[in-house]
Amino acid sequence: MHHKIITKKTLFIFLTTTLFSQYCFADKKVAEQIEPPQEIFDACVNKSPGDMCSYTDNLNKTMTGKCTKDTRVVVCISEPEVHKE
């Protein structure tokens, strides 16, 4: 009987550890997905905040915007698209 209790505890610890590690790796994948693209940084190299900028996004679409000062760097923030009806 004592052997079954140890087995259940071991199984519980194993499952808990496995689920926790999957959660950690999933969280890392999410963090990688939300990291800003390098293109928004490159578009404002040698430019000042307020200067016009453009870059090509991951869908091969040209985005235009203004260089904006972030906490440490100047990045290209695209202007929202205006849909004409």
N, C-alpha and C positions, 0 to 999 in steps of 0.2 A: 504494500500500500504506500509506503514511504517513497518507493521508486516512482510511482505514478505522479505524486505531487511534484517531485523534482522534474520530471518530464514535462508536466504542464507549465511549471515555472520557466523551464528552459525554452519551451515553445513560445510562451508569452514574451520572453525577453528577445528571442530571435525575431518574432513578428514585429514587435515594437521597434527594434533596431532597423529592420528592413524598411518598414514604412517611413520611419524618420529619415533614413538615408535617401529614399526616393523623393521625399518632400524637399530635402536640401538640394538635390540635383535639379529638380524641377524649378525651384526658386532661382537657381543659377541660370537656367535657360531663359527664364522670364527676364532676368536682369540683363542678359546679353541681348535680348530682343529690343529692349527699350533704350539701349545705349545709342546716343545720337550718331548719325552717319558722319564720317570724316569729311564728306563733301561740304557740309555747312561750315566747317572750320576753314577748309581750304579756300572757299569762296571769298573770305574776308582777309586773307593774308595781305599785308601791306595796305589795308584800308582802315578807315576810321569809322566809329559809330555814326550812323546816318547815311553812309555811302550806299549806293545801290549795289546789289550783288545778284548773282544767279548761279545755279548749280543744276546738275542733272540728278534726278532722284532714282530710286531703285526700279522704277517702272519706265525708265528712260524718258521721263518728262522733264522739260526745262522749267525750273521753278525760279521766280524772281522775287526779290524782297529787299530788305535793308539790313546792313550790318548793325548788329545790336550788341552792346557790351553786356556780357554775362558776368558772373561773379569774378572770373579771372581772365576770360578771353573774349574776343569779338567773334560772333557767329552770325551767319546769314539766316534771318528769320523770314520765311516766305510770307507774302501777303495772301490773305484769304481770297479764294476765287470768288468772283462775282458772276452769278448765273443770270444771263439775260433771257428774258421771256418774251 
